[in-house]
Amino acid sequence: MKNVLILFAHPRHEASRVNQALLESVRDLPGVTIHDLYEKYPDFFIDVPAEKALLDQHDTIVWQHPFYWYSCPPLLKQWIDLVLEFGWAYGPGGHALQGKQCLNAITTGGSLAMYCAQGSNVYSVNDFLRPFEQTAAICGMEYLPPFAVMGTHKLEVNDLKREVALYAEAIQLLQQSPSIETDEGCAFLTDIPALKNKI
């Protein structure tokens, strides 16, 4: 079974019912480590050697964060800038993350309809996540489609329960499957057959 590291970055996590619920759904799963970056590094002074050691111990990396201005909160960006060093994560001799799986787990206030050519944000979630995809690629990681909970401001209780259950299913699937089959039409992790059948 694969070990999963959830790198959680939310500067106001106590105000996010959706992110709290998502984390609670996987907190007790064996082989899952939840690493709250804002709790660990409120001063933004990241312990790079400790973070590298944590990455070494895990097979799948999940960047879980709210979708702030089409990207991530600043501490997660700083984590990427400092921890994924040249010569360690990429470049000559930089093979530490080779073959690991990676994906974003995001929450958005806007609905799916807002993230398309006809919507107010014009581009898709996947378009906005290209820098993360390329970061994973340059580090030799397998980048998977994102897990996304959208329209969080208007999410009904039953819909939230469904999303939370799906997240737990997705994390367990990542742990148990040697590889995840995706295709061109797979915009989100929940589009893969193993999870789509559970929607």
N, C-alpha and C positions, 0 to 999 in steps of 0.2 A: 504494500500500500504506500502511495506517495505521501510525503509530508507537504502540507500546504502552509505557506506564510502569507497572512493577510496584512499588508501594510496599510493601516487605516490612517487617513489624514483628514481631519475635520476640525477646524478651529472652534466650532461651537457645537460639538457633538451632543451636548446635553439638550440642545434645542431641536435635534433632529430625531423625530419619532421613527422615521423610516430606517435610518442608519443604525439606530439603537436596536431596532427589531431584527434587522439583518444580522448584526453581530451576535445577538442572543441566540439566533437559530443555529449558529455553528460553534458557539463558544465551547461546548462540551464534547465536540466531535474529536475522537482520538486522531492524532497526527496533524491537528490544525493549531497553528500558533497565531494569535491576534496580537499585533504589534502596533500600539497606538502611538503614532509619532508625536502628536501634540502633547500627549501626557508624558512621554519619555523626554522630549526635547522642547520644553516651553521657552527656553532661551535660544533655540535654533542652533545650538552647538552640538553638531552630530558627531557621535563616536564612530568614525569611519571603520576602524578595525573590528569593532563589535558588530556593526551592521554587515560587514563582509562575512564574518563568522556565522551570523544568522542565515545569510543567504546560502552559505555552504551546506547548511544542515537541512535545506528544503529543496524540493523538486519543482514545485509550482509556486509562482509569485503572483499574488493578486493585489493590484493597486486599487484599494477601495476609497472612494472620495466623492464628494459632491462635485457637480460639473460647474465649477466657478469660471465665469467668463470664457466658456468654451475650452476650459483646460482644468487644471487641478489647483488646490490651495498651495500657497507659496512654500510651505515646509516640504511637501512632497517633491516639488520641483528642485528645491535645494538638496534633498536626499539624492535625487537622480544625478544632479550636477557633481556632488561630492563623492558619493559611494561608487558609482559606476566609472571608475578611473581607467584612463588609458594605460594599457599594459597589464591590466587585471581583468576588466570586463570586456575590453575590445582592443583592437590594434595588435601589434606584434607581441606575442606571449599572452594576450588577453583572452583566455579561454575559460575563465572561472564559471561563467554562466551558460556555457555551451550546452545545448540540449534541454535546458529547463523550459517549462511552460510558463507563459506570462499572459495576463489579461487585466483589463480594467473592470471594476465593478462600480458603476456610477449611479448617482441619483440626480434627477433633473426636475426643476419646478415646471418646466415647459413640457407639453405633451409631445408624443411622437409626430403628430401632424405639424408641429412647429419646426421640425427638423427635416425639411425637404425643400425642393426647389420652389414649391408653391407656398411654403410656410414663412413665417417672419424671420427665421434664422437662416433661410436660404439653403444651407448645407446640411448634410446628414450628420448624425453623431459620429459615424465612422470616419467621415471626412475630417472632423475636428480632432479625432483621436490619432490621426496619421503620425504626429511626432512620437507618440508612445509606441506605435507599431514599428516605426523606423528605429527607435531606440532599442527595442527588443531584437530587431533583425540584425543590427550592427553588433549586438552582443551575442549573436548566435542562438537566441532563444526562439522558441516556437510561440508566436503571438496568436492568441485565440480571439474570437469575436467577444465583444464586451457583454457583461451582464448589466442590464440597465433597468432601473425602475424609474419610469417617467411620469410626469404630471403629479408629482408627490403632494403638491398643495391641495389637490382635490381628490386624493386617493381615499376611497371608502374603506372601512374597517375590513370587510371581507376581501377586497382587492389586495389590501396590505398583507393579510394572512396568506393569500395565494402567492404573492411575490416572495414572502419570507420562506414559505415551504419550498418554492422553486429554487431559492438560493441555497438552501441546505442540500437539496437534491443535486444541484450543480456542483457544489464543493465536493460532495461524496463521489460524484461521477468522475471528477478530476482526479480524485485519489485512487479510484479503482481501475480506470481505463488506461492502458498503455499509450493510447493515442486517441485524439478526438477527431472524428471525420467531419469536415466542413466542405461546403461548396460555394460557388459564386453567389448564390442567393441567401447565404447565411449571414445576415447582418448582426444578429445577436446570438449569444450562447444558447438562448432558449429556442432558437430556430433549428438546432441539431435534433435529429429524430429521437434520440434517447430522452430529451427533455420536452420536445414539442408534443409528444404523446401524453404528457402529464398536465398540459395546460387545459 
